[in-house]
């Protein structure tokens, strides 16, 4: 059994993956990355948001060093 080199709870933040949502206004497919909570639909400019899944960055005292100060600040502001 190997020990991970970083926290597995921060994987989708440090190595984001795309997700796809349909815009509630125009139904166009919109890309939103796993490290984003809100994006603007390029077609109609509607703001599309998603709930952030529970993550260790909400409570871990090492979150700043793990994901970086800039990303942590952005996610906390958007939430």
N, C-alpha and C positions, 0 to 999 in steps of 0.2 A: 504494500500500500504506500503510495507516494503522498507527500505533503504538498499542497498547492503553493506556488510561489507568491500568490496574492489571493485576496479574499474572493471567493467565487460569487459572492453577492454583488460585486461591482463589475462583473464581466460585461454585461450589456451597456454599461456606462463607459468603460474604458475601451471596449471594442464594439461600438454600436452596430446594429443591424437594422435594415429597413423594414418597416411595417407599412401596410396600405390600408387606408380608410376611404370611405366614400363621403364626399362633402354633403352635409345635410341640406345645403341650399341648391346646388346644381347637379349633384350626384356624380361628379367627376371623381376619378380615383386619385387620391393624394398620398404622396409618400411622406411618412413621418418616421424619424429614426428613433431607436430605442432610448436614446439619451435626450430626446426632446419631449416636451409636454404640450406644446402648442405650435402650430404652423398655419400659414396663410395659404388658402387655396389659390393656385396660380391663375385659375380661370375666372373666378368670381370675387376673389379677395375675402371670402368668408374665413373667419378664424376657426380652426379645428383643433380641439384639445382632446387629450386622453388622460386617464388617471395613471399616475405613476404606480407601478407595482411596488409592494413593500420591499424595501431595500435596507441594507445595513448602513447606508450613508445617512439615514435619518437619525441614528442613535450612536453610531460607532465614534469613539473619540479619535480614531485614526483616519477617518474619512477624508479629511483635508489632505493628508499625505498620500492616501491611496488613489483618489481620483483627481486630485489637484484642486487648488483653491478656486480657480476660475470656473471650472465645471460645477463644483459644489455650490458656489454662490449662485450661478445661473439656475440650477435645479431648485434650490431653496426659494429663490425669487419667483420662479414660475409656479411653484406648488402653492 
